[in-house]
């Protein structure tokens, strides 16, 4: 599938929704990090993983399940990377991990 076909498909809408929800949930779980930034990173991770999973023809679970699983996977991975890179500067005081 070409990039424009993906953008014009329902999969892209699912990537956006899943990325938004994943970013929002991670924002709630990780106190001290920016909610809007988490949502944006979640959306980007979801879209990137959707393109990668589609290119690799990685899954064939179902029409809605494929982009949802890919979206959650990408959003969580990119959010974890983002949080690790931000490191200590955004962790709440008194947490010396």
N, C-alpha and C positions, 0 to 999 in steps of 0.2 A: 504494500500500500504506500503510495506517495504521501509526502508530508501534508500537502493541501487536502488530500482525501481524508486523512486522519483529522485535520482541523475542522473539516466540514461534517464529520461524522458524529454520531451520538457518543462514541468512545471518548472524544475530546471533552464533551460536556461532563461525562462521568469522571474523567481525570480531574477536571476543575472542582467538581463537587467533593470528590474523595480527598483531594489535596487540601481543600479548605477545611473540611471536617477534621482531617488528621492534624493539620497545623493548629486548629483551635483546641483540640483535645490535648495535644502536647503542650500548648501554651498554658492550659489549665493545670497540667501535671507539673510543669517546671516553673515554679514560682521564681520571679526575678528576671524572666526573659520576656521580650516584647511580643505581645499577642499578634500584632499586625505583621511583624517580621516572621513569626512562626507560620502564619497562614500563607504568606508569600513564598517562603521556603518550601512549605508543604505542597503548594500548587506546582512550583517548579520541579520538585522531586517527582511528583506524580506524573507530570507530562513527560519528563525525560525517561522515566522507567517505562511509561506506556510506549514511547517510540522504540526503546531498546527491546522490550518484550515482543513488540510487533515485528521488528526487523529479524529477531532471532526465531520467530514463530515458536515461542517458548511454551505457550499454554493453549489448550483448547477445552476449557471447562464449560463455557457458555457465553452467550453474547454480552451479558451484563457482568458476569463474574470475572471474565478475563481482565477488562480494564479496571475493575474495582480492586482485584488482587494486586495487579501491577501498580496501581495508584497508591495503595496503602504501603506496599513494599518500598517504592521509591520515596514517598513522602517521609516515612519513618527513618529510612537510611540517611537521606539528605538532612533531615532535622537533627539526627544524632551527630552527624559530621559537623554541622553548623554549630551545635551546642558545644562539641568538643573543641572546636577551633576558638570559639569565643572564650572558653575556659573560665578561669577564675574571675575575670572582670564582671561577669554577669551572675555569679553565684551569690546567694544571700549571705549576709554577714554571719559569722559563727560556724559556717560549714567549710571545714578545711580539707575537703576531699581533693 
